[in-house]
Amino acid sequence: MKKIFLVFLLIASILLLCSCEKGVGRVIVDDSDKKADARMEQVIKAIKAKDKDTLKSMFSKQALSEADNFDGSLNALFGYIQGDIQSWKSTGGYGGSDEKNADGSGNRKKEVDSTYTITTSKQKYHVAIYEYTIDTANPDNVGVYSLCIVNEKDNPDSEVVYWGDGKAGVNIGK
């Protein structure tokens, strides 16, 4: 009985030590939060400048084709935000997925979801951005997929981080 236990302990130790060795020198860093914050900075600059073309260019071709009345929603966004934007900050809500070879074809698809609060001279808003940063199977999917914004007063559940509905395009007040 002691021999079986020692053999089992030896095998477990070898497996444990071998698995640790594979991780040495390979640190995987996910900088999705930094990329999301950089995207938010671009969105804020475009909104401040009321630059529809720049904001539209951030969206993926896929989102533009799936969105209902994208240009109308984009125009409405500039009227929805009241006052001058004074600041923005992350609410710490970062999420998403990173599918590697999920369908067995070797493709990769990475989605980054992030949430923010915008403060203007008149009001506060909550924003959620859904973006595909990688999609090797469908490059037309790369870019912002959904930008959701709601006035703080209209936020249906102010106790929880606002995630919007995630539908393609610009989604206001949802």
N, C-alpha and C positions, 0 to 999 in steps of 0.2 A: 504494500500500500504506500509506503514511504517512497519507493522508487517511482511509482506512477506520479505521485505528487511532485517529486523533484523534476521529473521529465516535463510535466505540465508547466511548472514554474520556469524552467529553463526555456521552453518554447515561447512562453508568454513574454519573458524578458527579451529574447532575441527579436520577437516581432515588435515589441515596444521600442527597442533601441533602433531598429531599422526604420521604423516609421518616423522617428524623430530626425534621423539623418537626412531624409529626403526634404525636410523643411528648412534645413540650415542653408543660409545664404539666399533663400528665395522668399522675400517679403513681398506680399501682394498688397498694394496700396490702392484703395478705392477712393478716388478724388471726385466722386459724383457730386458731393455737396459743393465743392468749389466750382465745378462746371455749372451746376444749377444756379449758384449765386452770380456767376458771370453772365449767365443768360438773363437773370432777373435784372441785372444792371443794364443790359442792352434793352430790355423791355422798357425799363423806366426812362432811359434816354429817349427812346422813340416816342413814348407817351408825352414826355415833357415837350418835345419838339413837334408833336402832332404829326409825326412822320409815318403816314400810312404805308408807304412803299417799304420802308425799312422793317416795320413790324410785320407786314405780310411776308416778307422774304425770310423771316425766321421760321415760318410754318412749313411743314413738309408738303410735298406735292399730294401725298395721300390725304392729309388733313384738309387741304384746300378742295380736293375733289369730293370728300365726304361731308364737309360742313354745309349746313343749310344757310344760305344767304350770307356768306362770309363777309363780303364787302359791306353789307348793311350792318352787320354786327360790329365790324371794325369801326365804322363811322359812329355807331352808337356808343362804343367804348369811350371815345374822346369826349362825348357829351355827358357820359355817366360819371366820370371822375370830376368832382367839384373841388375847386380851389387849386392852389399850386402845391405840387408834391414837395414836401419838406424832407421826408426820410422814408426809408423802408428797412425792414429787418426780417430775417428768417424766423419762423416760429418753431424751428427745429424739426419740422415734419418733413423728413426725407424718406423716400421709399423708392420702389421700383422693382425691376427684375433684371436678371442677367442670364439669359438662356443660351447655353452653349451646347450645340448639337442636340437640341431637344427633340428634333424630328429625325435624327439619324443621318442628316445630310451634311453635317459638318458646319452648318450655318450658325451665326450668332446674332442675337437680338437683345439689345440692352435698353431698358426704359428707365428714365430718371423722373421721379415725381417729387415736387417740392412745394412748400407752402410759405407764405409771407404775409406781412402786414404792411400796408402803405399808409402813411400819415400825410394828409394834405393840410392846408391852412384852414379847411372847413370840416373835414371828416376823416374817418378811418375806414380802410377797406381791407378785406381779406382776399388773398390771391392764391390760386393753386395752378401750377404749371405741370403738364404731362409732356414729356419729350422723349423721343427715341434718339439716342446718341449713336447707336450702331444697329444696322440691320443688313447683314450681308445677303440675305435672300431677297430683300425688297428695298433697294437703296432709296426709292421714292418715299419711304416711310421715315427717313432720317430728318429730324427737325422737330419743332414744337408741334404737338398733336392737338393739345387743348390748353387754353388759357381761360380760367374761370375766375370771376371776380364778383364780390358781393359787398355792399355797404355794411359796415359793422351793425348798424341798426336793423338791417334786414336779414342778418345771419340767423338761420333757423335754430342753430344750437351753439350758442357762444361759449359753452363750456368745453367744446371739443374743437380740435384743429379743423379748419375749413378745408375740405377737399374738392368741393364743387361736384359736378356731375361727370366730368371727364369726357364729354362728347367732343367730337372734332370741331375745331374752330374757336371762336371767341364766345364765351358763355357768360352773360351778364345777369346778376341778381339771382342766381340759382344756387 
